[in-house]
Amino acid sequence: CCLGEVHLPPGPLYRIEGTSISIPCNVSEYEGPTLQKFEWFVYRPAAPDISIGMVSTKDPKFPYAIFGPRVQSGDVSIHRVRGDAVELRIKQLRTEDAGIYECYTPTTDSKYHGSYSGKTELRVLPDGLWVSAASPGTKPSLRGRGAASPPLQLTLTESQELELSCTALSESQQHTHLSVSFGVSAPEAPVGRQTLQEVIGVRRDFAVETDGRYGEQHRAQELSLAKLGDQRYRMVLGRIRPEDAGTYHCTAGEWIQDPDGSWQQGAAGAPSPGAHLSALSASFPASQLLVWASPPELRLRSGDALEFLCNASGLPSRTPHAAYTVAWEVGDGLLVAQLDTEGVVVLGESYANREVGKRHISLQKLAPAPGSYSLRIESAQPGDVGDYRCVVRAYVRLPGAELQEVASAKSEPLMVHMKSEAVVLGVQAWLATPSIYRGDTAEVLCNISVDSTQAVRVAVGWWAEQEEEPLVKMVASVSREGVAELSSRASGGAVSVDKVGLLCHRLRIHGVEPSDAGRYHCAVTAWVRYPDQSWYNAGAIKSRSVIVYPYALTMDTLFIPLIVGVSSALFVGITVLVSVTCCFMARLRKR
């Protein structure tokens, strides 16, 4: 019968001190029972010819004295996989465990054919793995195994970005690969591998992996892990949520490849605390943001200054990730003025435009009172009457600089009353010449009456409703500054405006054509100027329509019969000529 064969993994096997190892051993080509006996020996480099008994499957007293306590404690053991296969297990390798390991199995054949054994080499490397949350360029002061340093204390608001760095390196002379992982444990949970939930990690083959809800964030590009240089790793978690609160750790592992191509984990650094994160919800409680304003009512005269005070509590600090605005609104949310997220005052469109000019309105923060703001309108106008509210809005800044509103509050309405100084307008339009013929100049006059105790300027516009145009069209206008604006005509003719009296304006349509026919009216707007040089629209009115219809000229009436007569005569002549020609040709054919 052939000798039995004992199989062990090819060496040398590299492991890191403090880690565990499992060396398999099996026997084949044997006779006898399937339950084989195994014994393990080690030959240390200092005495390569001396075998030291470690552990046996048949004799509890087999270990030498130096291995006895380790076998009793379970640090060194033999585990049977099946009848003809076992594993030598060492839970915590020591530097002196390096050597040649022999797996020996006595013969069970019917005839003695010798005893069978196999050998492999184990080399134990010192632990050179370092893991720390140190700044780039700074060597960690503690080894990752057992390192303990207080984490950074961070407080972020929902939707902000969390960035953590970790330094990991190996000082091993043997070629190894590192795996680095960022994990998080619950805020009150003890630090340990069992309490850590992995957020993201880079594996020994350089693949970046994550799972669960963090996998969704990774696919949405809100979670990333990158290697910066030879030692530093950076994790960025965007748009954090309240459930992301906890203690974040960095964990590293060192991997060694055996001669058979398999990878074995060598050193594994203890979780190195990076930061303790408190994630605040961006949805502030309703009671956190409070706004009140005063006085509750104002009674003014036109031109007086209008002033309100606004007080707010619970405002977030202006930071790169949080901001707020303070605004005054009137009526149904019409913006008066706003202090934006950058602290710049912005006036509402109705308070700064071409028609009204730029009104003297100020909105400023009062020092040293925190959260106090004043609104002042230098020259109040009748249009400023209404209900005013102070509105405060809180925001968080999302990745990409986008602002998201997370809370708002309004004050009770404040009422503004004002004694009205009425401006009474009247306007009448008429044609200077009742009958207008094609080619004449049509004149539409606009006579205005104004009853007011204030100085008033008027703006005048002429409008036409024509059959060819679906909408009412402005023909010409004169602004309150006396600047004329003329529109084009379908016929290409000229249009002009002038002032023929104190409050009488005239529109002239030169060389009127049938395309100019329509119903014309004039519209008047009264403007009052205030001490702050702003303008107030004090009223508007339009006249009744007048009809512009250009009659045809005398020549126009004769031209049509002339054309009809010439056409008839020509038709009769052609008919006679054709008849005579036909008769002549017929006689010619007979000849």
C-alpha positions as CSV (number, residue, x, y, z in Angstrom):
1,C,0.0,0.0,0.0
2,C,1.1,3.5,-0.7
3,L,2.2,5.9,2.1
4,G,-0.4,8.3,3.3
5,E,-0.1,12.0,2.4
6,V,-0.5,14.9,4.8
7,H,-1.6,18.2,3.3
8,L,-0.8,21.7,4.7
9,P,-1.0,25.1,2.9
10,P,2.3,26.1,1.2
11,G,4.4,28.5,3.1
12,P,5.6,30.8,4.1
13,L,2.5,32.2,5.8
14,Y,2.7,35.8,7.1
15,R,0.6,37.0,10.0
16,I,0.7,40.0,12.3
17,E,1.4,39.6,16.0
18,G,-1.8,39.8,18.1
19,T,-4.0,38.4,15.3
20,S,-5.3,34.8,14.9
21,I,-4.4,32.0,12.6
22,S,-5.9,28.7,11.5
23,I,-3.6,26.2,9.8
24,P,-5.5,23.4,8.1
25,C,-4.2,19.8,7.9
26,N,-5.7,16.7,6.4
27,V,-4.4,13.2,5.5
28,S,-5.3,11.1,2.4
29,E,-4.3,7.7,0.9
30,Y,-4.6,5.8,4.3
31,E,-6.0,2.5,5.5
32,G,-8.0,1.9,8.6
33,P,-10.7,4.0,10.3
34,T,-11.7,7.4,8.9
35,L,-11.1,8.9,12.4
36,Q,-7.4,9.8,12.3
37,K,-5.2,11.0,15.1
38,F,-3.2,14.3,14.7
39,E,-0.3,15.9,16.6
40,W,1.2,19.4,16.1
41,F,4.8,20.4,16.6
42,V,6.8,23.6,16.0
43,Y,10.5,24.1,15.2
44,R,11.6,27.5,16.3
45,P,14.3,29.4,14.4
46,A,16.6,29.4,17.4
47,A,16.6,25.6,17.6
48,P,15.5,24.3,14.1
49,D,16.2,20.6,15.0
50,I,14.2,20.5,18.2
51,S,10.5,19.7,17.9
52,I,8.2,21.2,20.5
53,G,4.9,19.5,21.0
54,M,1.9,21.9,20.9
55,V,-1.4,20.0,20.9
56,S,-2.8,16.5,20.1
57,T,-6.2,15.0,19.4
58,K,-5.4,11.8,21.5
59,D,-3.3,13.0,24.5
60,P,-4.3,15.9,26.7
61,K,-0.9,15.9,28.3
62,F,0.9,16.1,24.9
63,P,1.7,19.9,25.0
64,Y,5.2,20.9,26.2
65,A,5.3,23.1,29.3
66,I,5.6,26.4,27.3
67,F,2.3,25.6,25.5
68,G,0.4,24.0,28.4
69,P,-1.1,27.2,29.8
70,R,-2.0,28.4,26.4
71,V,-3.8,25.1,25.5
72,Q,-5.6,25.2,28.8
73,S,-6.8,28.8,28.2
74,G,-7.9,28.0,24.7
75,D,-5.4,30.3,23.1
76,V,-3.9,27.3,21.3
77,S,-6.3,24.5,20.2
78,I,-6.9,21.8,17.7
79,H,-10.3,21.7,15.9
80,R,-11.4,18.6,14.1
81,V,-13.1,19.5,10.8
82,R,-13.8,15.9,9.9
83,G,-12.3,12.4,10.6
84,D,-9.2,13.0,8.5
85,A,-8.9,16.8,8.7
86,V,-8.1,19.2,11.6
87,E,-7.1,22.9,12.1
88,L,-4.5,24.3,14.4
89,R,-5.9,27.5,15.9
90,I,-3.9,30.2,17.7
91,K,-6.1,33.1,18.9
92,Q,-3.3,35.6,19.6
93,L,0.0,35.2,17.8
94,R,3.2,36.1,19.5
95,T,6.5,37.0,18.0
96,E,8.0,33.7,19.3
97,D,5.3,31.7,17.5
98,A,7.3,32.1,14.2
99,G,8.8,28.8,13.0
100,I,8.2,25.6,11.1
101,Y,4.9,23.9,11.9
102,E,4.5,20.1,11.5
103,C,1.3,18.2,11.4
104,Y,1.9,14.5,12.3
105,T,-0.6,11.6,12.1
106,P,0.4,8.1,13.3
107,T,-0.3,5.2,10.9
108,T,-3.5,3.3,11.0
109,D,-2.7,1.0,8.1
110,S,-2.9,-2.9,8.6
111,K,0.8,-3.1,8.0
112,Y,3.4,-0.7,9.2
113,H,4.4,1.7,6.5
114,G,5.9,4.4,8.7
115,S,4.3,7.6,10.0
116,Y,3.1,10.6,8.0
117,S,3.7,14.3,8.5
118,G,3.7,17.6,6.6
119,K,5.3,21.0,7.3
120,T,4.8,24.7,6.6
121,E,6.5,27.9,7.7
122,L,4.8,30.7,9.7
123,R,6.4,34.2,9.9
124,V,5.0,36.6,12.6
125,L,5.4,40.3,11.7
126,P,5.2,43.1,14.2
127,D,2.0,45.2,14.3
128,G,2.8,48.3,12.2
129,L,-0.7,49.5,11.5
130,W,-1.6,53.0,12.6
131,V,-5.1,54.5,12.6
132,S,-5.9,58.0,13.7
133,A,-8.1,61.0,13.0
134,A,-4.9,63.1,12.8
135,S,-4.6,66.1,10.5
136,P,-2.9,65.4,7.2
137,G,0.9,65.5,7.5
138,T,0.8,64.6,11.2
139,K,1.9,61.1,12.3
140,P,-0.6,59.5,14.7
141,S,0.6,59.5,18.2
142,L,-1.1,56.2,19.2
143,R,-1.2,52.9,17.5
144,G,-4.6,52.0,16.1
145,R,-4.9,48.9,18.3
146,G,-6.3,50.2,21.6
147,A,-6.1,53.8,20.6
148,A,-8.4,56.0,22.6
149,S,-8.7,59.8,22.1
150,P,-11.8,62.0,22.7
151,P,-13.7,62.6,19.4
152,L,-14.4,66.1,18.1
153,Q,-17.8,67.5,19.1
154,L,-19.8,68.7,16.1
155,T,-23.2,70.2,15.9
156,L,-24.7,70.4,12.4
157,T,-28.1,71.3,11.1
158,E,-30.1,69.0,8.9
159,S,-29.0,69.2,5.2
160,Q,-25.5,70.4,6.1
161,E,-22.5,68.5,5.1
162,L,-20.3,66.3,7.3
163,E,-16.6,65.8,6.4
164,L,-14.3,63.5,8.3
165,S,-10.7,62.6,7.7
166,C,-8.7,59.5,8.8
167,T,-5.0,58.6,8.6
168,A,-4.1,54.9,8.1
169,L,-0.7,53.5,7.3
170,S,1.3,50.3,7.7
171,E,5.0,50.1,8.7
172,S,5.2,46.4,7.7
173,Q,8.1,45.4,5.5
174,Q,5.9,42.8,3.9
175,H,3.6,43.8,1.0
176,T,0.2,44.3,2.4
177,H,-3.1,45.9,1.4
178,L,-5.2,48.2,3.7
179,S,-8.9,48.4,4.0
180,V,-10.4,51.6,5.6
181,S,-14.0,52.0,6.8
182,F,-16.0,54.8,8.4
183,G,-18.7,53.7,10.8
184,V,-21.1,55.2,13.2
185,S,-22.5,54.1,16.6
186,A,-25.5,55.4,18.4
187,P,-24.9,58.5,20.5
188,E,-25.0,56.6,23.9
189,A,-23.7,53.2,22.6
190,P,-20.3,51.9,23.9
191,V,-17.5,52.0,21.3
192,G,-17.0,48.6,19.8
193,R,-17.2,46.7,16.5
194,Q,-20.5,45.2,17.5
195,T,-22.1,48.7,17.9
196,L,-20.7,50.2,14.7
197,Q,-22.8,50.5,11.6
198,E,-20.6,50.9,8.5
199,V,-21.3,54.1,6.5
200,I,-18.8,53.5,3.7
201,G,-15.5,51.7,3.2
202,V,-12.7,51.0,0.8
203,R,-11.8,47.3,0.5
204,R,-8.4,45.6,0.1
205,D,-9.0,45.5,-3.7
206,F,-9.7,49.3,-3.6
207,A,-13.4,48.9,-4.2
208,V,-15.6,51.4,-2.4
209,E,-18.7,49.8,-0.9
210,T,-21.6,50.8,1.3
211,D,-25.0,49.3,2.1
212,G,-28.5,50.1,3.3
213,R,-29.7,53.7,3.3
214,Y,-26.1,54.8,2.9
215,G,-26.1,52.9,-0.4
216,E,-28.9,55.1,-1.6
217,Q,-27.0,58.3,-0.6
218,H,-23.8,56.9,-2.3
219,R,-25.8,56.3,-5.6
220,A,-27.2,59.8,-5.3
221,Q,-23.6,61.1,-5.0
222,E,-24.4,62.5,-1.5
223,L,-21.8,60.2,0.1
224,S,-18.2,59.7,-1.0
225,L,-14.9,58.3,0.2
226,A,-11.6,59.3,-1.4
227,K,-7.9,58.6,-0.7
228,L,-5.8,61.8,-0.5
229,G,-2.2,61.0,-0.8
230,D,-0.6,57.9,0.7
231,Q,-2.2,57.9,4.1
232,R,-5.2,60.1,4.3
233,Y,-8.8,59.1,3.7
234,R,-11.8,61.5,3.6
235,M,-15.5,60.8,3.9
236,V,-18.1,63.4,2.9
237,L,-21.7,62.9,3.9
238,G,-24.0,65.5,2.4
239,R,-27.5,66.4,3.5
240,I,-27.2,64.9,7.0
241,R,-30.4,63.9,8.8
242,P,-31.3,63.8,12.5
243,E,-30.9,60.1,12.4
244,D,-27.2,60.5,11.4
245,A,-26.4,61.7,14.9
246,G,-23.8,59.5,16.7
247,T,-20.1,58.9,17.2
248,Y,-18.2,58.4,13.9
249,H,-15.1,56.1,13.8
250,C,-12.5,55.1,11.4
251,T,-11.4,51.5,11.3
252,A,-8.5,50.0,9.2
253,G,-7.5,46.5,8.4
254,E,-4.2,45.1,7.0
255,W,-4.4,42.2,4.6
256,I,-1.7,39.7,3.6
257,Q,-1.8,37.4,0.6
258,D,-0.8,33.7,1.2
259,P,1.2,31.8,-1.5
260,D,-2.0,30.0,-2.6
261,G,-3.5,33.4,-3.6
262,S,-5.9,33.7,-0.7
263,W,-6.1,36.9,1.3
264,Q,-5.9,36.8,5.1
265,Q,-6.7,39.7,7.4
266,G,-3.7,40.6,9.5
267,A,-3.8,43.5,11.8
268,A,-7.1,45.3,12.5
269,G,-7.0,48.6,14.2
270,A,-9.5,49.4,16.9
271,P,-12.1,52.0,15.9
272,S,-10.5,55.4,16.1
273,P,-13.1,58.0,17.2
274,G,-13.3,60.8,14.7
275,A,-16.2,63.0,15.7
276,H,-19.3,63.0,17.8
277,L,-22.1,64.5,15.8
278,S,-25.3,66.1,17.1
279,A,-27.6,66.6,14.1
280,L,-30.3,69.2,14.7
281,S,-33.5,69.0,12.8
282,A,-34.0,71.8,10.3
283,S,-37.7,71.9,11.1
284,F,-37.5,74.2,14.1
285,P,-40.3,74.0,16.6
286,A,-43.0,76.6,16.1
287,S,-42.3,78.0,19.5
288,Q,-38.6,78.6,18.7
289,L,-39.2,81.5,16.3
290,L,-41.3,84.3,17.7
291,V,-42.0,87.7,16.1
292,W,-43.9,90.7,17.4
293,A,-44.1,94.3,16.2
294,S,-45.2,97.8,17.3
295,P,-47.1,100.1,17.4
296,P,-50.3,98.4,16.7
297,E,-51.8,101.4,14.9
298,L,-50.6,104.6,13.2
299,R,-52.6,107.7,12.1
300,L,-50.7,109.9,9.6
301,R,-51.0,112.7,7.2
302,S,-49.8,112.5,3.6
303,G,-46.1,113.1,3.6
304,D,-45.4,112.2,7.2
305,A,-42.8,109.6,8.1
306,L,-44.0,106.0,8.9
307,E,-42.0,103.9,11.3
308,F,-42.5,100.4,12.8
309,L,-40.4,98.2,15.1
310,C,-40.0,94.5,14.8
311,N,-38.6,92.1,17.4
312,A,-37.7,88.4,16.8
313,S,-36.4,85.7,19.1
314,G,-35.1,82.2,18.2
315,L,-33.2,83.4,15.1
316,P,-30.4,81.1,13.9
317,S,-26.9,82.5,13.8
318,R,-25.8,83.7,10.4
319,T,-23.3,81.0,9.3
320,P,-22.3,79.4,6.0
321,H,-25.0,76.8,6.7
322,A,-27.8,78.9,8.3
323,A,-29.4,82.2,7.5
324,Y,-32.6,84.2,8.0
325,T,-34.5,87.1,6.4
326,V,-36.5,89.9,8.0
327,A,-39.2,91.5,5.8
328,W,-42.2,93.8,6.0
329,E,-45.3,93.1,4.0
330,V,-48.5,95.0,3.5
331,G,-52.0,93.8,2.5
332,D,-52.0,90.4,0.8
333,G,-48.2,89.8,1.1
334,L,-47.0,92.8,-1.0
335,L,-43.3,93.2,-0.1
336,V,-42.3,96.6,1.2
337,A,-38.7,95.9,2.1
338,Q,-36.5,92.9,3.1
339,L,-33.2,92.3,4.8
340,D,-32.0,89.3,2.8
341,T,-29.8,86.4,3.9
342,E,-26.7,88.4,3.2
343,G,-27.9,91.4,5.2
344,V,-28.7,93.5,2.1
345,V,-31.9,95.6,2.0
346,V,-34.1,94.9,-1.0
347,L,-37.2,97.1,-1.8
348,G,-40.4,95.6,-3.2
349,E,-41.1,96.2,-6.9
350,S,-43.9,98.6,-6.1
351,Y,-41.5,100.8,-4.1
352,A,-38.6,101.0,-6.6
353,N,-39.6,101.2,-10.2
354,R,-39.5,103.6,-13.2
355,E,-43.0,105.1,-12.4
356,V,-42.7,105.9,-8.7
357,G,-38.9,106.3,-8.6
358,K,-36.9,105.0,-5.6
359,R,-38.7,105.8,-2.4
360,H,-36.7,106.6,0.8
361,I,-37.3,103.4,2.8
362,S,-34.9,102.0,5.4
363,L,-34.9,98.6,7.1
364,Q,-32.1,98.2,9.6
365,K,-31.0,96.2,12.6
366,L,-30.9,98.1,15.9
367,A,-27.9,97.7,18.1
368,P,-27.3,96.5,20.7
369,A,-30.7,95.0,21.0
370,P,-30.5,91.4,19.5
371,G,-33.3,90.6,17.0
372,S,-34.7,94.2,16.8
373,Y,-35.3,95.9,13.4
374,S,-36.9,99.1,12.3
375,L,-38.8,100.0,9.1
376,R,-39.0,103.7,8.2
377,I,-40.8,105.2,5.1
378,E,-39.8,108.9,4.9
379,S,-42.8,110.3,3.0
380,A,-46.0,108.2,3.5
381,Q,-48.4,108.3,0.6
382,P,-52.2,107.5,0.5
383,G,-51.2,104.2,-1.1
384,D,-49.3,103.1,2.0
385,V,-52.6,102.6,4.0
386,G,-53.1,99.0,5.0
387,D,-52.2,96.2,7.4
388,Y,-48.4,95.7,7.9
389,R,-46.7,92.5,9.2
390,C,-43.1,91.7,10.1
391,V,-42.2,88.3,8.6
392,V,-39.1,86.4,9.6
393,R,-37.9,83.3,7.7
394,A,-35.1,80.8,8.6
395,Y,-33.1,78.9,6.0
396,V,-30.5,76.2,5.8
397,R,-28.0,76.1,2.9
398,L,-28.0,72.9,0.9
399,P,-25.1,71.5,-1.1
400,G,-24.8,73.7,-4.2
401,A,-25.6,76.9,-2.2
402,E,-29.4,76.4,-2.6
403,L,-31.4,77.8,0.3
404,Q,-34.2,75.8,1.9
405,E,-36.8,77.5,4.1
406,V,-37.2,75.6,7.3
407,A,-39.2,77.9,9.5
408,S,-41.2,81.2,9.4
409,A,-43.2,83.5,11.7
410,K,-45.3,86.6,11.3
411,S,-46.2,89.4,13.7
412,E,-49.8,90.5,14.3
413,P,-51.0,93.1,11.7
414,L,-50.3,96.8,12.3
415,M,-52.8,99.2,10.9
416,V,-51.9,102.5,9.1
417,H,-54.6,105.1,8.6
418,M,-54.2,108.3,6.6
419,K,-56.5,111.3,5.9
420,S,-57.0,111.3,2.1
421,E,-56.3,114.4,0.0
422,A,-58.5,113.7,-3.0
423,V,-57.5,114.5,-6.5
424,V,-60.6,114.9,-8.7
425,L,-59.9,114.4,-12.4
426,G,-62.1,115.1,-15.5
427,V,-61.4,114.5,-19.2
428,Q,-63.2,115.0,-22.4
429,A,-62.2,114.0,-26.0
430,W,-63.5,115.5,-29.2
431,L,-62.7,115.9,-32.9
432,A,-61.5,119.4,-34.0
433,T,-63.2,118.8,-37.4
434,P,-66.4,116.6,-37.5
435,S,-65.9,115.6,-41.1
436,I,-62.6,114.0,-42.1
437,Y,-61.6,113.0,-45.6
438,R,-58.9,110.7,-46.8
439,G,-55.5,112.5,-46.8
440,D,-56.7,115.1,-44.2
441,T,-55.1,115.6,-40.7
442,A,-57.3,114.2,-38.0
443,E,-57.1,116.0,-34.7
444,V,-58.3,114.4,-31.4
445,L,-58.2,116.9,-28.6
446,C,-58.1,115.9,-24.9
447,N,-59.3,118.5,-22.4
448,I,-58.4,117.8,-18.7
449,S,-59.7,119.2,-15.5
450,V,-58.0,118.8,-12.1
451,D,-59.3,119.7,-8.7
452,S,-56.6,119.2,-6.0
453,T,-55.0,121.1,-3.1
454,Q,-51.6,119.6,-4.1
455,A,-49.4,120.2,-7.1
456,V,-50.3,117.6,-9.7
457,R,-48.7,116.6,-13.0
458,V,-50.6,114.6,-15.6
459,A,-49.7,112.0,-18.1
460,V,-51.9,111.7,-21.2
461,G,-52.3,108.8,-23.6
462,W,-54.4,108.3,-26.8
463,W,-55.8,104.8,-27.5
464,A,-57.5,103.4,-30.6
465,E,-59.9,100.5,-31.1
466,Q,-59.7,99.5,-34.7
467,E,-61.3,96.7,-36.7
468,E,-58.0,95.4,-38.0
469,E,-56.5,95.2,-34.4
470,P,-57.9,92.7,-31.9
471,L,-56.7,94.8,-28.9
472,V,-56.9,98.4,-28.0
473,K,-53.7,100.0,-29.3
474,M,-51.8,103.1,-27.9
475,V,-51.4,105.7,-30.6
476,A,-49.4,108.3,-28.7
477,S,-48.6,109.4,-25.1
478,V,-47.1,112.3,-23.2
479,S,-45.4,111.5,-19.8
480,R,-45.7,113.6,-16.7
481,E,-42.3,115.1,-17.6
482,G,-43.7,116.1,-21.1
483,V,-41.9,113.4,-23.1
484,A,-43.9,112.2,-26.1
485,E,-43.9,108.6,-27.3
486,L,-45.4,107.9,-30.7
487,S,-46.4,104.5,-32.2
488,S,-46.3,103.5,-35.8
489,R,-49.3,103.4,-38.1
490,A,-50.3,100.7,-40.5
491,S,-50.2,103.2,-43.4
492,G,-46.8,104.5,-42.4
493,G,-48.0,108.0,-42.0
494,A,-46.9,110.4,-39.3
495,V,-48.4,111.1,-35.8
496,S,-47.7,114.1,-33.6
497,V,-48.8,115.5,-30.3
498,D,-48.8,119.0,-28.8
499,K,-50.3,121.1,-26.1
500,V,-52.8,123.7,-27.2
501,G,-53.9,125.0,-23.8
502,L,-53.1,124.8,-20.1
503,L,-54.7,121.4,-19.7
504,C,-55.6,120.7,-23.4
505,H,-53.5,118.2,-25.4
506,R,-53.9,117.4,-29.1
507,L,-53.2,114.3,-31.1
508,R,-52.8,114.8,-34.9
509,I,-52.9,111.9,-37.4
510,H,-51.4,113.3,-40.7
511,G,-52.6,112.0,-44.0
512,V,-55.4,109.9,-42.5
513,E,-56.2,106.6,-44.3
514,P,-59.1,104.1,-44.1
515,S,-56.8,101.9,-41.9
516,D,-56.8,104.7,-39.3
517,A,-60.6,104.4,-38.8
518,G,-61.7,103.4,-35.3
519,R,-62.9,104.6,-31.9
520,Y,-60.4,106.8,-30.1
521,H,-60.2,107.9,-26.4
522,C,-57.7,109.6,-24.2
523,A,-56.6,108.4,-20.7
524,V,-55.2,110.6,-18.0
525,T,-53.1,109.8,-14.9
526,A,-52.5,112.3,-12.1
527,W,-49.1,112.2,-10.3
528,V,-48.1,113.9,-7.0
529,R,-44.5,114.3,-6.1
530,Y,-43.4,113.9,-2.4
531,P,-40.5,115.5,-0.5
532,D,-38.4,112.4,-0.9
533,Q,-38.7,112.9,-4.7
534,S,-40.9,109.8,-5.2
535,W,-44.1,109.9,-7.2
536,Y,-47.6,108.9,-6.2
537,N,-50.3,107.8,-8.6
538,A,-53.2,109.9,-7.3
539,G,-55.8,108.7,-9.8
540,A,-56.6,107.9,-13.4
541,I,-59.5,108.4,-15.7
542,K,-60.3,107.9,-19.4
543,S,-62.6,109.8,-21.7
544,R,-65.6,108.7,-23.8
545,S,-64.6,107.5,-27.3
546,V,-64.8,109.6,-30.5
547,I,-65.1,108.0,-34.0
548,V,-62.5,108.8,-36.6
549,Y,-63.8,107.8,-40.1
550,P,-62.1,109.2,-43.2
551,Y,-64.6,109.9,-46.0
552,A,-63.7,109.2,-49.6
553,L,-62.7,112.1,-51.8
554,T,-64.8,113.3,-54.9
555,M,-62.2,111.9,-57.3
556,D,-62.6,108.5,-55.4
557,T,-66.3,108.5,-56.3
558,L,-65.7,109.2,-60.0
559,F,-62.9,106.8,-60.3
560,I,-65.0,103.7,-59.8
561,P,-67.6,104.5,-62.6
562,L,-64.7,105.4,-64.9
563,I,-63.1,102.1,-64.4
564,V,-66.5,100.3,-64.9
565,G,-67.2,102.3,-68.2
566,V,-63.8,101.7,-69.7
567,S,-64.0,98.0,-68.9
568,S,-67.5,97.7,-70.5
569,A,-66.4,99.5,-73.7
570,L,-63.3,97.4,-74.0
571,F,-65.4,94.2,-73.6
572,V,-67.9,95.3,-76.3
573,G,-65.1,96.3,-78.8
574,I,-63.3,92.9,-78.3
575,T,-66.6,91.1,-78.9
576,V,-67.3,92.9,-82.2
577,L,-63.8,92.4,-83.5
578,V,-63.9,88.7,-82.8
579,S,-67.2,88.3,-84.6
580,V,-66.1,90.2,-87.7
581,T,-62.9,88.2,-87.9
582,C,-64.7,84.9,-87.6
583,C,-67.1,85.8,-90.5
584,F,-64.2,86.9,-92.8
585,M,-62.3,83.7,-92.2
586,A,-65.3,81.6,-93.0
587,R,-65.8,83.3,-96.4
588,L,-62.1,82.9,-97.2
589,R,-62.3,79.2,-96.6
590,K,-65.2,78.9,-99.1
591,R,-63.1,80.6,-101.8
